[in-house]
Amino acid sequence: QVQLVESGGGLVQPGGSLRLSCAASGRGFDLNAMGWYRQAPGKERELVATITSGGSTNYADSVKGRFTISRDNAKNTAYLQMNSLKPEDTATYYCRTDAYNIYGSFVYWGQGTQVTVSS
C-alpha cells in the first residue's frame, strides 16, 4: 500500500498564492507519475497537472502559466505551486500517484485538501 498525504490548502483571496504538498509513503513500491486533480461541487474530477519521475510535466489549459508542479524524488513528495488564483480554482485538490512493484502497477489517491479562493 502507498499512502498519500496532502497539505497546504486553505482560504486565499483572488490573486493570491498557495503551495500544496503531497507526501507518499509505503514500502515495496516505486513511484512513476504523480499528479494533482481537483473536484468542485457538482462537477467531475479533472486533471490539474502531472509530473513523471523524470520530470516531464503536463498541465490543464486552465492553469497553464499560473500553476507549477514539481517533485522531490528523494522525499517521494510532489508539490503544486498555485499563483494568481481565481475563484474558479476553488475545489478539493487530490494527489494521485501511479506506483509499481513486481506484482504490477497501481493507482493511489490522497484524501484531498480544500482550496477556497474568495474575497
N, C-alpha and C positions, 0 to 999 in steps of 0.2 A: 504493500500500500504506500501511496505517496500522499502526504498531507500538504495542502496549500493554505497559507495564512496571509490574508490581505490586510493592509493597514494604510492609513493616510487619508481616508475620506473625511468629509466634513461639509460645513456650510461656508460658502465663499461668495463674494459679490461678483457681479459680471465684470469681466476684465481681469479678474484675479487668477491666481495660480494655486495648484495643489500637486503634490507628488505622491503617487501610490506606490506601495511596495508589495511584493508577493514572494514570500519565503517558502521554498519547498523543502520538505524533509521526508525521510524514508530510506530504508536500506535495500540494496539489491536492484536499484534501478539507475539507468542513465536517462537524462532529460534531453529530449530533442527540442522541438519548438515550444516556446512559451508565448502566451498571448493574453490580451485583455479584451473582454467583451462587456457589453452593457445592456441593460434592460430597463426601459422606462415603463411606468404604469400603463397597462393597456396595450403595450407594444411587444413585438417579438425581440428576443435577444439578438444583438447584432455585433459583428466584429468591429473592434476599435483599432487594434494594432497587434501584429505578431512579430516575433523575432526568432530566428533559428539559432542553433547552438554555435553556428559560425558567424552570427551577427547580421545576417540578411534580414531586412525589415519590410513590413507591408503595412499600409495604413488605409483606413476608410477615407474616402474623399472628404467627408465632413470634418475630419480632424487634421488633415494634412497641413503642415506649416504651423500648427498650434501645439500638437502633442508630439512627444518623443519617447519611444520605447527603448529601453536598454536592459542589459543583464550583466550580472557578475557570476560567471560560471563557477568560480571557486566557492561562492556562497550559495549557489543554487537559488539566486534571487533575481527577480525581474522588477523593473521599475517603469512607471509611466509618469513622465513629467507633463503636466497639463497647464498650458498658458492661454491667456486670452479667453478664459472660459465664458461660455454663453449659457443663458437659461436652458436652451435645448440640450445642453450637455448633462442636465440633471437626470440621474439614473442610478441604479445599483450596478456597480462595476465588479465583474467577476474575472478572476485569473484562471487560466486553463493551461495545462501542460500535456504534451504527448511524451509519455515515459515508456521505456522499453527495457526488457531483460531477455534472458534466454527463452522465456516462455511466450514472448510476443510483445505487442505494442498496446498500450492502454492510455485512456484519456482520463484526466483528473481535473476536477473543478474546485475552486475555493468557495467559501461561504458567502462571499460578496461584501462590498463596502459601499456605503451610501455616499454619493456626491450630490450636493444640492447647490445650485447656482441661483442666487436670488438676492435682490436688494432689500 
